[in-house]
Amino acid sequence: MDSRDPLGEAVQADRLSRAAERLRLSAYVALVLTASAAAAVDLAAQPLPGVERFWLAVGVGGGILEESGAAFSVDFARQRDARLLALHATAVLAGYELSHIAGEIGVLYGRASTGSGAARWNAAAGLSFVQVDISGRELRNTVGLPISVQGSLDAPHVGIGMAGFANLNPAEPYVGLLLTLRVGRLR
């Protein structure tokens, strides 16, 4: 004889469904409030007229070039108002015995935050010369599309942050995530 109560199971399933819906709604509300707070912080840092900044940024982290490995970057950037122009170089060493190597040097143009606060962000894309060597098979030279997104907390002359980069090229696309140190006229 089956002693299960089908009505009780249906009620319990309905309660679980409602709890999951409330949890999903709470997550959406938290996401919206977080985004609103971030936007408010950015808006609270009033744009400065005639903003001109420049910096050297060095980054170290992880990257993927067919396999995971180490990534490095060096950027020299100049910001005028919201416009950003940067000389950008990255390298990824990956694979068994670091046998996969890719590097680029290029120019990026993009947008940067203009507020007077310590929090900064920028996003840029451009054109680069890329060299890729996968396991010593063949050194390939090509042109790539570098993309960079950075966020940092800056004092007047030094800052620390995170950067993500990608290079889309016909030889071997690669990506990286870095911890960065910035030095220059930042505020």
N, C-alpha and C positions, 0 to 999 in steps of 0.2 A: 504494500500500500504506500502511495506517495503522500507524505505529510506536508509538502510545500504548499504555500498559499500564493496562488498566482496574483491575486489582488495586492497582497503585501509586497511582492516582488515588483509589481508595476509601480506602486507608490514609492518604493525605495529608488527605483530607476529614475522616476520623475524628480525626486529630491536631488539625486546626483546630477542630473541634467541641469537643474536650476542652479545648483552650486557651481558647476562648471561654467555656466553662462555668467553668473555673478563674478567669478574669478576672471573670465575673459574681459568683461566690462571694466573691472577694476584695473586690469593691465592696460587697456586702452586709455582710461582716464589718467593713469599714472604717466603714460607716454605723452599724452597731450599736455599735462601739467609740466612735465620736465621740459618739453620743447618750448612751452610758453615762458617758463622761467629762464631758459637759455636765451630766448629772443629778448626778453626784458633786460637781462644783463647786458646784451650787446647794444640794445637801444639806450640803456642808461649811460653807457660810455659814449658821450656825444662825439660825433665826428669833429676832428680838428681841421680848420681850414689850412690848406697848403702843407699837408702832411708829407714829410720826406724822411724816409728811413733807409738804412742800408745795413747789411749784416753778412757775416760768414757763418754758415751752419755746417756742422760735421755730425754725421749720424752713423750709428752702429746698430745692427739688429739681425733679423732673419730674412731670408729670401727663398724663392722657389724658382728654379731653372731646371725643369724636368723632375728634379728631386729637391728636397729642402737643404738649406745650407746657410751660410753667413752672407750678410749684405752690408754694404758701406755706401755712404754718400758724402759729397761735398757740394755745397751751393754757395754762390756769391750772388746776393740779391739786392736790388734797389727798388724801393717803393716810392711812388709819387702819387699822392692822394690814394685812390683805390687801385691804381695800376701797378702791376708787379712785373719786373723784368729780371730774369735770373740766368746765370751761367750754371749749368747743372751737370754733375758727373755722378754716376753710380757704378757699382760693381757687385756681382753676385758670384760666390764661390760655392758650388754645391756638388752633390754626388759622392760616390765612393772615392775616398782619398782626395776629395775636392777636385775631381777631374772635369767638372763642368764649370766653365768660366764664361762670364758675359760682362761687358762693360760698355759704357756710353759716355759721350760728352755732347752736350747740346745747349740750346737756348730755349727758355720757357717764357711764356707771357700769360698773365692771368690777373686775378682779382685778389685783394687783400683787405683785411679789416682796417678801418680808419679811426676807431675810437681811442679815447685817451686812457682807458683802463689797461690792466696788465695782460688780459687774455687776448691772444691774437690768433688768427687763422688766415690761410691763403690756399688758393687752388690755382693750378696753372697747367698748361699743356704747350707743346712746342715741336721741335724737330731736332733729331740727334743723329750722330754717327755712332754706329754700334758694331762691336766685334764680339763674336760668339765662337767658342771652341768647346765642343762636346766630346769628352774622352779622347782628346788628341786626334780625332779623325780628320778634321779640316777646320782651319781658321776661316770663318766667314765674315766678310764686311758687308754692312748694309745700312740703310737709313731706317730710323724708327720714329715712332710717335711716343714721346715720354709724357707721362701724366703724373702730377705730384699734388698731394693734399697734405697740409701741415697745420698743426695747432700747437700753441706754446703759451707759457706764462713767462712774461718778460719784465725784468727790472730795466732801468734806463740803459744799461750797457751789456747785460748778459741775460740769457733766457734758456729754459729747458722745455722740451716738448716731444711730441710724437709726429712721425711723418709716414705716410704711405706712398709708394710709388709703383708705377707699372711702365713697361716699355713694350709697345705693340710693334712688332717688326716681322718681316717675312722669314727670317732665319730661325728664331726661337724666342717667343715672348717670355717675359719674366716679370716678377713682382717682388716687393719687399715691404717690411714694416720695421721702422727704426725708432730708437731713442735719439733725440738730437740735442746738441748744445749750440746755442746761437750767441755770437759776440758781435757788437757793433753799436750803431745808434738806433736803438729799438723803441724809444718812447719820446 
